Amino acid sequence: MRRCEILSMASVSLFLLLPLFFTASAQQRQSNIRLDSSLTPTTNSSWLSPSGLYAFGFYPQGNGYGVGVFLAGIPQKTVVWTANRDDPPVNSSATLLFTSDSGLVLQEQGQTTSVISIPQSASSASLFDSGNFVLYTADRDIIWQSFEHPTDTLLPSQRLEAGSELVSAASQNDHSAGIFRLAMQDDGHLVQYPVGTPLTAEHSYWASGTNGQGNNVTLNLGHDGHLYLLNSTGVNIKNLTKGGYPTKDSIYAMRIDFDGIFRLYFYNLTHNGNWSVLWSSSIIGFVSVMQNNWTAGCERNFTAGSCKDDNRDIRIRELSNTGWEDDSYSVLSLSIKEECERACLQDCNCDTAFFNDGQCRKQRLPLRYGKRDVGLKLRFDQGWQIHIHHRQNRA
């Protein structure tokens, strides 16, 4: 079953509450972190960016602590990058140490674990107001930066390079790797897959439709909420959002959530409210079966009613470029899409119908392996009109 829309961005309770005032103009300021600096989970737990908006350090994870970059300057402390995300949480006796030869290491109960390994000696580190954590040589050359190693989130000015992917978290409070991924493929196609499946069309469940656009396409997020794809020459080949959203006192973040949907979020720094969803790759008309377990699947957010109730206004809603695993119980040869629509509406067992190349395929719920590829029709008791697309994208 296709995953459902959620309207708030996952957050964690952290150590600092900084009632500061931020603006987008502060994005490029940076802190300075010296060699041999250290952090512990309970005292001096993080390094802040100059404005205090972002922090690098320890955050609560399960029965211990994780290490990463998080938004510290808002009430909803939101993790945006995670180090060693599949390692178990560390306890309160752990120490995070910045060293010249080994980069960042965790020391716990006599054991030393690499957090950020580096190919050459480091001299300093910085956390920018953009949320980027950077390690430098003595000549201020960049050795490593978190923006080049995203986990599940993109921040403004960050990009997802060709051949890279974002992997969802395991749950709202568990930032270890989950079961969904967003891949920026080498053929220019941005595609979502379950983790552990081949990168082939039959396993994808959302696609940008930009395959064949070159081998160096990137996914980019602008400071105004503009989410778009650029080719190797810097030409915009696809807008996922148009942008133009407010930049003053605003934060944007794009994330593939633990339910398998990737969303563009907005937060107003002056209101101290909740994250709002500006755009998502979700399927409308469904809600989660279990509020705390989005992988349990979804169900319709309306009452289907009795098939014999002739007074109900049941129509079909188009979901563009969307498809599901082919588990049809009936396949009809029909000449036009309107005949397929009527056939589904007149069949009490029909919940969805696919029409393509003269074939009308009727299916029942539950649907499996949803993907944004092929035109899908769903029955809704909402009075929506019928629109059907026949375009098919290849992953």
Secondary structure by P-SEA (a helix, b strand, c coil): cbbbbbcccbbbbcccccccccccccccbbbbbccccccccccccccccccccccccccccccccccccccccccccccccccccccccccccbbbbbbccccbbbbcccbbbbcccccccccbbbbccccbbbbbccccccccccccccccccccccccccccbbbbcccccccccccccccccccccccccccccccccccccccccccccccbbbbbbccccccccccccccccccccccccccccbbbbbbbccccbbbbbbbcccccbbbbbcccccccccccccccccccccccccccccccccccbbbbbbbcccccccccccccccccaaaaaaaaaaccccccccccccbbbbbcccccccccccbbbbbbccbbbbbbbcccccc
